[in-house]
């Protein structure tokens, strides 16, 4: 029998490799201990001066606020206050201890976009604005959401500009109609048709604005006009229906549902 086929030799070789692997791992862990040990030594002093906090300690809002201030993570006090209050409310509602800082990414510590916009400071407001732009929201959409809180927005918006209509229904994933969703219609204007043959040497623009309809016309020296921008809004009714009626001829539009809680 050859030496390479001897089971006992193979077993001894495995033991040697396991021993070497154990030694290497032990050395690595010891080196990591030496690197981290100075940080652990600073824990008591950092807890006392507020540059470190115990996520499971008493007074979570006060400790979190002090940490954010001492660490200069945020410059706006509104951002700090919102984070502190959100953290405190989540800790009061959850009796389970926080295992590690990764737990702060869980749902109970999330901040609603509308709350962040109204109560947050500069940092939170910029993040909400950027996310809404990525989702298709514009800064001009804010007025319609303010109106939605105080008034009933019609499900049918009559543009009185032509004979065409765009109708639709918004449903949830469960095929149920979704009520009170703002729907935005916007004119899509190709770059090569910015001006028609009827409008040359643009002198000024005419704007016709309301909260639910915004129109911009280009006007030349002969008072010829051409529609350059059109934005209109409706709100879905109890059956999820919406409609834009009497749209102009030979135009292309895009329709987008907007809902603040979705951001």
N, C-alpha and C positions, 0 to 999 in steps of 0.2 A: 504494500500500500504506500503510495507516495505521500510526502509530507503535506502537500497542498490539499489532499483529500482527508486529512486527519481531523475529525470533529473537535478534538481537544485543542489542537493548535488554533483552529478558527475561533473557538470560544475564548482562548487567551488573548488573541488579537483584538476581539471585540472589547474585552475588558480593558485592554491598554488604551484603546481609542476613547472609551467612555471615561476613563480616568483622566486622560489628557483634556477632554472636553470639559469635564468638571473643574479642572484646575483653571482653564482659560476663563470660563464663566465666573468662577469665584474671584479671579483677579479683576475682571471687568466690573463686577458689582462692588468690590472694595474700592476701586478707583472712583466709581460713581459716588460712593459714600463719602470719600474724601472731598469730592467736588461740592456735594450738597451740604455737608456738615456746617460750613460757615453760614449758609442760608438758614438752616434750622436754629443756629445759635442766635440769630437776629430776631426770631419770631417774637419772644416776649417784649422786646423793646418796640418793635414795629406795631404790635397789637396795642401797646399803650399810647403810642403817638399818632395812631390812626392811619398809617400807611399800609396796614394790613388789617383784614377783618375776619372774624369767625362767622361763616355763613349760617351757622346753627346757634349763634350766641343770642343773648337778650338784646332788646332794642335794635332790631334789624334795620329800621329806617335811619336811625341816628348814626349807626355804625357805617352803613352804606354811604350816606351823605358825606360823612367825614372822610371816608376813603376816596370818594370821587373828587372832593375838594383838595385833599392833601396830595393826591396823585396827579392833579391837574388834567384829568381825563376830559373834562368839559369846562368851557369858559362861561357858559350861560347858566345862571342859577335855576332857570325854569327846567332845563334838561336834567339837572341834578335832582331837583325836587320831584320830577316825574318818575325818574328811575327809582328813587328812594321809596316813594309811596307805592309804586308797583311792586317792588320787592317785599315791602312790609305786608301788603295785602296778600301776596302769594304765600308768604311764610305763615300768616295767620290762618289761611284757608287750608294749608297742607301740614298735617302733623308729622309727616315723614321727614327725617333729617336729609340735608343736602349731602350727597356722597362726594361730589367733586364739582368743580366750577362748570363742567359741561352740563350739569343739570339746569343751569340758568338759561339754556337754549330751549327748554321744554315749553309747552304751550301755556302753562299757568303763569309764566313770566313774560308773555308777549304783551305788546302794547297795541291797541287798536289804532289804525291809521288816523281816524278822525280825532281820537283823543290826543294823539301825538301832535296833530296839526294845531289843535286848539289850546292845549295845555303845555306842550313842549316848547323848547327854546329854538335857537337858530339851527343847531345840529339836527334835531328831530324834524323840523319843518323842511329843511333841505332834503333829507332822506325821503320824506313822504312825497314831496314834489317830484323828485327824480323818479321814484317808483311809479307814480301816477302817469308821468310823461311816457315811461316805458310801456305802460298798459294802454296808452292812447288818450289819457286825459290831457287837457290843456288848462292853462291858468284861467282862461275865460270861462271854463265850465263851473267855476266856484259859485257864480251868481245864481245858476239854476238850482244848485243844491241848497243854497240859502232860501230861495223861493219855495222849494219843496217842503221845507220845515214849517212854513206858515200858510201855504196855499195849496189847493188842488190843481195840478197841472193837467190840462186836457190831454186825452189820449189821441186826439185828432188835431193836427196842426195844418190849417188851411193857408198855404203860401200865396194864393191868389196871383200866380205868375204864369199859369198855363193849364193844360188839361190832363196832366199825368199824375199818377199816384204811386206811392210805395207803401205797402201794408205788410204787417208781420205779426207774429206771436212769439213771445219768449216763454220757454218752458225750462223747468229744472231737469236734472239728470233723471229724476223719477217720472218725467213726462207730465208734471203738474205745472199749471200756469204760474208765472212769477209776477206778483203785483208790485206796482209803484217803482218800476225800474226806469230810470231816465234813459231815453234813446236819443242819440245825436245823429242828425243827418248833415253831411258836409259835401259841398261841391268839390269835385275832383277836376282840376283844370290842367290839361296838358300844357307843357312848356311851349310847344310850337303854336298854341292857339291863345296866347296871352292877350293878344289884341286882334280884333277882327278887321276886315277891310272897311268897316263902317266907322272905326275909331282910330284916328291917327294923331300923333303929337299930343299925347295925354297932357292936359292942363291941370286937372285936379280929380279928386275922388269924392263921390257922394256916399255917405253912410246913412243907412236906415236901420236903427238899432232898437230892439226891445230885449227883454230877458230871454224870450223864447225864439226870437228870430233876429239874425244879424245879416245885413246885406251891404255889400260895397260895390259901387258902380264906378267904372272908369269913364271920364268925360273929356271930350276933346274941345277944340275951339269952336266947333260948329254945333256943340251941345249934343253930339251923338253919344250914346251911352252903351256900355257893355257890362254885363254882370261879371265881376271879378272874384267875388267871394260870397258864399251863402252858408250859414250855419243855422240850423233849427233844431228845436227840442220838443219831445213829447214825453209822456209818462204812461206806462202800461196800465190798463184798467184791471178790473177784477178778474177778467179772463186772460190776462197777459197780452191783450191786443194793443197795437199802436198803428198810427197811420199818418202819412204826410201826403196831403192832397194838393191838387192844382199846381204841380211842379212845372217849371219851364221846359220848352222843347229843346231837343238836341243837346242835352247836358248829361253828365255822368256824376253819380253820387255814391258816397259810401255811408253805410249805416252802422253805428256802433252802440251797443248797450253799455251804460255806465252805472256802476253801483259802488258807493263808497266803501261798504263793508268788505268788498272783495279785494281791497288793496291792503 
